Amino acid sequence: MRYLASVCTSILINKGIIEAEEREIYEYGFDITIYTVLSTCGLMLIGLVFKQVWNTVILVSVFYTCQS
């Protein structure tokens, strides 16, 4: 995931959207975002396999609400 975050950050730097000095901040942000999206998709897939989609949606919603 860090590699993908690094690639995304490099693209934004090369296009001039962000400054190179902010690279570490953006890499961290992309890393956390990618991890969150993949883990949420994994949980939803498990819920789908066990035919518990609504329970999974509730679990993820409550967890993310309490986390923030």
Secondary structure, 3 states (H helix, E strand, C coil): CHHHHHHHHHHHHHCCCCCHHHHHHHHHHHHHHHHHHHHHHHHHHHHHHCCCHHHHHHHHHHHHHHHC
